[in-house]
Amino acid sequence: MSVIQRFYDGRHFQADPLSYLNQLNDDQDVVFFKAGLTTFCLLRSPEDIKRVLVTENSRFGEGKWTQRGKYVMRDCMITREGAPHRERRKILQPAFKGQVISKSVSPTIQLSLEICNAWNDRQTLDLFPDMNRIALEVVGHSLFGSCFGTRASRINDALSVLLRAIPRPPIPWPRVITARRTIRKTTSQMSEGPLLELMKHAGLKEKEIHYEILSLLIASIDTTPKTIAWALTLIGANVEVEEKLYEEISNVLDGRIPDLDDLAMLPYLNQVIQETLRLYPPVHFIDRRANEDITFGEVTVPAGMYLLLSPLLTQRDPKYFQQPGEFRTERWTPDAVAQRVPFSFYPFGSGPHACIGKKLALVEIALVIAVFVQKWRFRPTENLIANNSPQRTDFPITVSRRL
Ligand code: HEM
């Protein structure tokens, strides 16, 4: 393959990975492809995905993008592997349970109400910036005891610059340096909260604490906000889903604000969220590196090769989901879930590196939707319906007040 072809393949892959990977040999479970200067091996089959993430996870190390992520996030839980990863995860894990999840409820509700109370009837707006604001405040408040307030948008911009810098070559662009400074200033002002206490108690140095906070903030922008934005887009584009959801929520809540205990009584809301995460998982790829030669079926992947697993591709594979492009909430009834092929749905990953923020994210997503759908209807604009690419970062929607 010529250098020019590799360059164009790399650009195509970055711009629209779904269409690029779909045009490769799509009946193979193991597919090799070159993007830029790197050869990747894409694994499609749920059995292989389970081996990499869970049963044989120690045979795999960090992937190419995670290695690049060290330029931005240095040494932190996300960029560690093996024993150092397990050690750091053990320190941080307790902060993502029970009390912290309860603590996240109040800022989520307050901000959701503040945001939707400021909307005008039949206004067209972009949901994404506000959903990012909620995500940032929820993590700041529940994990670090910090409220970002008027600084939220500047912090969010800085985090977006750093997030975009991760897959790129490590060059100290002025924008990246400025973004680093902004976040450094923010984290140096944080002094309380359950996660900070755990890290201090475990003897982490100031720099280590800074990079853990930075990486957690990076992991929480884009992911939860995109899921909420896609969920509201899909709800708005499917009126019968919107009405069924409204009925469930108003029967349970009867106009009051939701609490953590209410979520167990909203099974249809959960179906809507699961189906959104199937069609639009915010993390499109999970990357690894083979530590040794490893055989998948009849193909041997050599030691050192970079591997990609894609929730986006597997969850849209017709082998595992009929009519995969359709938004069908009935895929998530208990009976349908019981028949699901294991590891054909893994938006939060699995195994030792599985998403540590999963519970926090799911609670936030459910609460925001429950608040909004009680009061508002959502209609995605023509432009959003015509271009529903998972790569989208803007979500123009018209909101109209329920009477
Ligand atoms: C809908 C929301 C989210 C989705 C779909 C998601 C998805 C994922 C996935 C797929 C991984 C696994 C990566 C791997 O195996 O290499 C992951 C890891 C991680 N996520 Fe999330 N995430 C979400 C929200 C969050 C939030 C809100 C936080 C933080 C508050 C967070 C923090 C992390 C961290 C720290 C890791 C690395 C864990 C480790 O390496 O041990 N995520 N996430």
Residues whose N, C-alpha, C, O or C-beta is under 5 A from the ligand:
A	BS01	HEM	M77 I78 V139 L216 A219 S220 T223 T224 T227 P282 V283 I286 D287 Y346 P347 F348 G349 P352 H353 A354 C355 I356 G357 A361
